[in-house]
Amino acid sequence: MTEEALYLNRELSWLEFNQRVLDEAADPSVPALERLKFLAITASNLDEFFMVRVGGLRLLTGEGRTTLDPSGLTPKQQLAAIHQRVHQMVAEQERLLLEELEPLLAAGGIHRAVAGDLYGEQWQYLSQVFDEEIGRIVTPAAVQDAARFPLVANLGLHMAIRLRPRADDPKKRARYAVIPLGGSLQRFVALPGEGTRRYVLLEEVVRIFAERLFPGERVAEAVVFRVTRNAGMNVDEDGASDLLAEMEGVLDARTFSECIRLEMETQATKTMAEFLRRALRVGSEEVYATRAPVSLGDYMALAGIEADESLRYAGMPPQASPSVDSSLPMFQQIAKADILLCHPYESFEPVERFVREAASDPDVLAIKQVLYRTSRDSPIVEALRQAAASGKYVTVLVEVKARFDEARNIDWARRLEMDGVQVIYGVKGLKTHAKICMVVRREPRGIVRYMHFGTGNYNERTAKLYSDISLFTCNEDFGADSSAFLNAVAGYSTPQAFRRLAVSPIGLREKLIELIEAETERRRQGQKARIDAKMNSLADTDVIDALYRASQAGVKIRLNVRGICCLRPGVKGLSENIQVVSIVDRFLEHARILVFHHGGDARVFISSADWMPRNLRRRVELLVPVEDPGCRRKLIGILDTCLQGTCKARRLLPDGGHERLVAGEKPVRAQWALYEMVTKALASGRRSRRNVFEPHRPERRQSKG
Amino acid sequence: MVKEVELHAALAEETGGSPDSPLAVIDIGATSMRMLVAQVDKDGQVHELEALQQSVTLGKDAFTSGTIAHGSVEDCIGGLRDFLRILEEYRLDVDSPHVRVVATSAVREAANRQAFLDRVYIATKLEVDVVDNAEVARFTYLGIRPFLGKRPFSTQEAALLVEIGGGGTEILGLSGPTVLFSQAHSLGSLRVRHGQGDRQPAETDWHSLVRNQTRRIADTVRPELPDARRVRLVAMGGDARFAARQLDPDWLGRENIRLSTRRWRALAEEIAGVSPDELVQHYHLTYPAAETLGPALLAYALLAEQFGLKWIYVTALTMRDGVLAEMTKPTVWEGEFTKQIIRSAILLARRYQVDVSHAEHVAKMARKLFGFLRDEHGLGAKYELILTLAAILHEVGMFISNMSHHKHSYYVIANSDIFGLGSRSIELVAQVGRYHRRAEPKASHDAYSSLRRDERIAVSKLAAILRVADALERTHTQRIARLDLERRSDSLLITALGLTDISYEQMALAEKSSLFERVFGLRVVLARRNNHE
């Protein structure tokens, strides 16, 4: 990245975000299994990053492209910078696991055993496991030579075996084989007995008994490795289409599957390492050797095992919202006033209840919803199915382009169709990311439309882990806009002019810039002007430019950006009035909230869109104003809390790095503060409503993923 | 109010639905098809539930080749099927009176219009009403009526309510709540783009075409205005709404809005200078909408400039609102609206130098007879209006010649514009007017035999009444000012009050009442009674 560039590089900014997650894994104040989880997240994040982003850049360099990105770097320069940064990061992952987390976990009773630790009984047990389970599944493939290497699956764990030369081979040539270790095999093999939880890694067991797979042979070396293949072109616009737009048609399938990263254990001999590198055709900078086990993403499974409570965060179960009365129907409550919920502090249950009640309400005529990512056996999907079965018109737009969820989406969408739901499989060329559910209900006063707008997916599992906002309303303008929006995405109508909502890619970006410019203009006229916003990523250069202009005019801008941020904050003459803070903590920050001072009559919004080119130009997204005074106050309070957080918050520096904020006398940990806000409000709400019985219910265990 | 409630109840009975069921209007235009689904609250306030739009190429086909291409028909049907899905969601049946489908210029002008309508019916069960210019004007008036008397519709200044559509320009001249005139012109935003037949205007040609045509329109409008310097331009339609949103992004599309002609012109020039492809990209428009935008906006601006106007008003109201108004208040054939129509007919009668006092007097007596014979003829308010108009216009043919003037009356009426009246209704007026004397309606009369059976019967009934009324006013002196009516077993007794001699009228009746006797089965007897008798 050049010094004078106006923007930070997108890829390096993302790596900084991953570093912030890794910092959580390194934070001694975080319980050990939570740290392990953060570590696993950084690893699986990197996997995706390599496949898509590095893959995309590799395709560009392969074609000899030298176009500069907004930060002024060529694809080649970006790749070099990425590899340099990731090598550092991998070294830190390795150190963290081996030197901090494993000892800490061992102290907590979770212990990784290696061959040398095993005693008789354990040895026998593993021998049996190998013969009866592992050995029956793993199938070595012989390797004739490096040019005819067997196909190894993307991101699958493999073991490369070097056999001793045949006695009768006068040239003493090395012989190789590859054993895939993926599929149904468990990575962590638990050892029986004792009070502690000891486990052996799958590769360790295979290594111990490998010779049983090669009768009559001697294994000289067994090394675990894993390859990452290029998926830059294979994925939708979520991936690397911004990089590759200019290359459409140039690429063919040949380029997709190339290997772009080779990870292996450091214990590999030079012979083995060189053989693998040649066989898989990777450059030396693309080889990542580690002392730690390969594929740390798998540790997510270990982080989920039953263990001592001290190794995890204390429970913070979602609370019933004081804004929702569990004894009254949702429609009745929304008709009275808009309702705003802040998940996961406030329960997602009212959202499920909203759809459930709609499904069984005889006055409901139609339900329309956009489903982006949802859970298996989602209660919302079940409710929609029942609604259709009971004769309601149910229309669901299923976004099949939701990455990695595709197969799952198709499967339940087909089932919905069979139950009579009108299923629309996305919008051509665009990914529908908006979160909206509309219920059309016949009431004595006429047809009334009830809406739920969200910043997160209709997924009750992630709603316990992601911080998101829900807004319920039956405002007539919002109803008309919602109908218009849903008719447009369903293809029933060309998009109509919207009264309140702004819709991407047809005006949301323009609206955003218009709102920013309005603050700039007010400031220029000597009025107070301020922009507070929270999002996951900020990368759209048009929006960044508008923010720079606002800063230069003197508008105070506070941004809470969890992930990528290409805006350089705090640069004199450019952005000295912009402050960017990122929170990485227990829950995944996911809400998009916007507050514009607007001369004292603040304009407040929630949105499904990040400020990225993909969201503003290639996705169907919504920007929803929050107009109810109570909801506005609550939302401004939520955003203020996030912006005032000092713990778990890092300030973005002008060079793209970040530093932890120094807590003053009263440190604020935003997520804890929000949780406290909800519990307090609930308690005072309960005091004023003693006539409702609320049973104690056991907290359900959070399931993995 | 009472009537509305009755209507709602009647509709509910017919559809088996709730009286509060929403209403839907589909409007098949030249470049787009739109559907409005709305509900009317207890206060008569209309609330929009859904507004849908689909692009069509009907206008492009109809205005260039004269027929709608097969592909365009099927695209249109595909779009209508999408609309039907929405209707189903509101539990609205296509054949219920809650759903109305109208088509305008493109379908009207297509040579294969009947085939189009049949195909649409077969595919969707939707019955499409093809409306003509006068009906468009009527719907426009009905839509705008609640706003008359409020800005920008003042009594001090006349308002020109203008919609420049793909196929033509509709202008309604208003002075406060009074309709001054309605005109239809051939300036269409799509027409100027594509020319007629093989004549494709060059890209730059359409600018001068628009310029010439707006000048001509202004010249036609000016004489109709009480004061051509005191006028306001109110623009209607999708292109005008687009301009309003561009010039005032905060406009929510509810209130009427005032925009500077200068800024409008600048926007029009900017858009006219850009290709439709670029407009699609930049403004997220559909291609057909992008094509018409430049000519339409330029035409509005030039028209405003023709009248030296600093401002252009935009209304969000559409023809669909008028159709909806007619569905919710079918009492439109009475009250203020009929007064507008009658006023328009009187203007027409004056133009043909009709003895208006006589004509109005005949109309008055015809209405009296119509009202008295309601049980006999069973016709509604709309036919009462047709009778009134026929009475007002029955002598327009005298302008051509005294000989067979009833025949001249027929074609003069049939080829005239009467504000608010569709061509079908005008045809009925013309026929009733024609049969006010001489030959009675016969199956051998082409025009008469081309009517539907119920219309033929109505024409006969109305002509019979008109003949009696005309006979009573034989002297052209309005001397029978008051009369009593009495139904006897086999006759209708008409007693003229305050007269001593009624022999003229009795002779006239003897000559003219045979149709009445045949149609109603009643002899007409005219008697007299002095005031002191």
Chai-1 contact restraints between the chains, C-beta under 6 A:
chainA,res_idxA,chainB,res_idxB,connection_type,confidence,min_distance_angstrom,max_distance_angstrom,comment,restraint_id
A,L365,B,E89,contact,1.0,0.0,6.0,A-B,restraint_1
A,A366,B,E89,contact,1.0,0.0,6.0,A-B,restraint_2
A,Y393,B,E89,contact,1.0,0.0,6.0,A-B,restraint_3
A,G446,B,D20,contact,1.0,0.0,6.0,A-B,restraint_4
A,G446,B,Q39,contact,1.0,0.0,6.0,A-B,restraint_5
A,I447,B,P22,contact,1.0,0.0,6.0,A-B,restraint_6
A,I447,B,Q39,contact,1.0,0.0,6.0,A-B,restraint_7
A,I447,B,L49,contact,1.0,0.0,6.0,A-B,restraint_8
A,A480,B,E48,contact,1.0,0.0,6.0,A-B,restraint_9
A,S483,B,E50,contact,1.0,0.0,6.0,A-B,restraint_10
A,N487,B,L52,contact,1.0,0.0,6.0,A-B,restraint_11
A,Y492,B,L52,contact,1.0,0.0,6.0,A-B,restraint_12
A,Y492,B,D82,contact,1.0,0.0,6.0,A-B,restraint_13
A,S493,B,L52,contact,1.0,0.0,6.0,A-B,restraint_14
A,S493,B,Q53,contact,1.0,0.0,6.0,A-B,restraint_15
A,T494,B,Q53,contact,1.0,0.0,6.0,A-B,restraint_16
A,T494,B,T286,contact,1.0,0.0,6.0,A-B,restraint_17
A,Q496,B,A51,contact,1.0,0.0,6.0,A-B,restraint_18
A,A497,B,R245,contact,1.0,0.0,6.0,A-B,restraint_19
A,A497,B,G253,contact,1.0,0.0,6.0,A-B,restraint_20
A,R499,B,L252,contact,1.0,0.0,6.0,A-B,restraint_21
A,I506,B,H284,contact,1.0,0.0,6.0,A-B,restraint_22
